[in-house]
């Protein structure tokens, strides 16, 4: 991507990170409330949904941070032109 649009790449990454961290918790809690109402289970189902959602959020956060680290290492591999390399 061109240097001028680097901020768009960062905005997209922040949006993806926010959604991938928030979505598992919201979906698991909504699913557990639905299960509790549909199958007439106790409140333990909601606690289980929260725990599963938080676990999914941490997994998504971990994957995003690993990808960000990988991209940073790729950017560091290109040293560019040194002072003595100019012609």
N, C-alpha and C positions, 0 to 999 in steps of 0.2 A: 504494500500500500504506500502511496506517496506520503512524503513527510508532512505535507500541509493538512492531511486528513487524519493525523494521528489521534487528535482529540475525539473524533467520531469512533475510532476503534476503542478508545477507553470508555466512552459513554455506552457503547454496546456491551463491553465486557462487564461494566458495573451493573447494567440492567440484567444481563444474564445471571450474574452472581446473585443479585437480589431475588430474582424469580426462582433460581434453583435452590436457594436457601429457604425461602418463605413457602414455596409451593408444597413441599413434602409435609410440613407441619399442618398447614391448613387442610390439605386433602386427607391426611390421616385422622385429624380431629373430626372433620365432617363425616368421614366414613365410619368412625367409631360411634359418633352420635347417632348416625343412621342405623348402625347395627344394634345399638342399645335400644332404640325405639322400635325397630322392626322385630327383633328377637326377644325383647323384654329382658335384656341382660342387665347386670349391675353396673355401677359406676367404674368398676375395674377396667371395663372395655375402653373407656375414655382415657384412663391413665396409660393403658397399653398403647393407644393411638398416639398420645403425646410422646411417649418414649420412642415409638417407631418413627414418628415424624422428626424428632430431634436427631435420631440416629441417621436418618436419610439426609437431613440438612448438613450434618457434619461430614458425611460421605461426599456430598456435592461440593461443599466448601473445600475439602481436601483435594478433590480432583481438579477444581478450578485453580487452586494455588499451585498444584504440581504443573499444570499446563502453563501458568504464568511464569513459573521458574524455568521451565523448558524453553519458552520463548525468549526469556531474558538471556539465557545461556547461548542461544542461537545468535542473538544480536551481539553478544560479546565476542563471538568467534571471528567476526569480520573486523580486523584491526584498522582498516582504512589505509590511507596513504600517510606514511611517515614523513618526517622532515627531509630525510636524505633520499626519499623516493621521488621527489619532484624533478621534472626535467625541463 
